[in-house]
Amino acid sequence: MLFKYLTHPKLLVLLFIAGVLIIFGTSVFMVLEGWSLIDALYFTVATIMTVGYGDLIPTHELSKILAILYMLLLIPALLVGVGIIADTIHEKQNGSINKKK
């Protein structure tokens, strides 16, 4: 049921940009840190989601800077995405309620 709300144009653009940034970050962490694809992806997603288990730690300055930029850019983008989904659900529910009246 939630998937019908994921077609909002703003959300699709946001998901595309986030996907590109996740792929980019994963690639950079693979190269700079020498991590496997799974480790680099795991670290990228854990960083974005603010989980921070501490099992993988960047050791290069450029990796640390990238992690900081990811936190500053993608965490707000995640929150905007949640807001768009909530607004879309609210609009659709209000529209269906108004049609019933």
Contacts in CASP RR format, 6 or more apart in sequence:
PFRMAT RR
TARGET T0000
AUTHOR 0000-0000-0000
METHOD contacts of the structure
MODEL  1
MLFKYLTHPKLLVLLFIAGVLIIFGTSVFMVLEGWSLIDALYFTVATIMT
VGYGDLIPTHELSKILAILYMLLLIPALLVGVGIIADTIHEKQNGSINKK
K
2 85 0 8 1.000
5 85 0 8 1.000
5 88 0 8 1.000
5 89 0 8 1.000
5 92 0 8 1.000
6 12 0 8 1.000
6 15 0 8 1.000
6 85 0 8 1.000
8 84 0 8 1.000
8 85 0 8 1.000
8 88 0 8 1.000
10 84 0 8 1.000
11 81 0 8 1.000
11 84 0 8 1.000
11 85 0 8 1.000
11 88 0 8 1.000
14 77 0 8 1.000
14 80 0 8 1.000
14 81 0 8 1.000
14 84 0 8 1.000
17 77 0 8 1.000
18 48 0 8 1.000
18 74 0 8 1.000
18 77 0 8 1.000
18 78 0 8 1.000
21 70 0 8 1.000
21 73 0 8 1.000
21 74 0 8 1.000
22 41 0 8 1.000
22 44 0 8 1.000
22 45 0 8 1.000
22 48 0 8 1.000
25 40 0 8 1.000
25 44 0 8 1.000
25 66 0 8 1.000
25 70 0 8 1.000
26 37 0 8 1.000
26 40 0 8 1.000
26 41 0 8 1.000
26 44 0 8 1.000
27 40 0 8 1.000
28 63 0 8 1.000
28 66 0 8 1.000
29 35 0 8 1.000
29 39 0 8 1.000
29 40 0 8 1.000
29 43 0 8 1.000
29 44 0 8 1.000
29 58 0 8 1.000
29 63 0 8 1.000
29 66 0 8 1.000
30 36 0 8 1.000
30 37 0 8 1.000
30 40 0 8 1.000
32 58 0 8 1.000
32 60 0 8 1.000
32 62 0 8 1.000
32 63 0 8 1.000
32 66 0 8 1.000
33 40 0 8 1.000
33 56 0 8 1.000
33 58 0 8 1.000
33 59 0 8 1.000
33 60 0 8 1.000
33 63 0 8 1.000
34 40 0 8 1.000
35 43 0 8 1.000
35 56 0 8 1.000
39 56 0 8 1.000
42 56 0 8 1.000
43 56 0 8 1.000
43 58 0 8 1.000
44 70 0 8 1.000
46 52 0 8 1.000
46 53 0 8 1.000
46 56 0 8 1.000
47 67 0 8 1.000
47 70 0 8 1.000
47 71 0 8 1.000
48 70 0 8 1.000
48 71 0 8 1.000
48 74 0 8 1.000
48 75 0 8 1.000
48 78 0 8 1.000
49 78 0 8 1.000
50 71 0 8 1.000
50 75 0 8 1.000
58 64 0 8 1.000
58 66 0 8 1.000
58 67 0 8 1.000
END
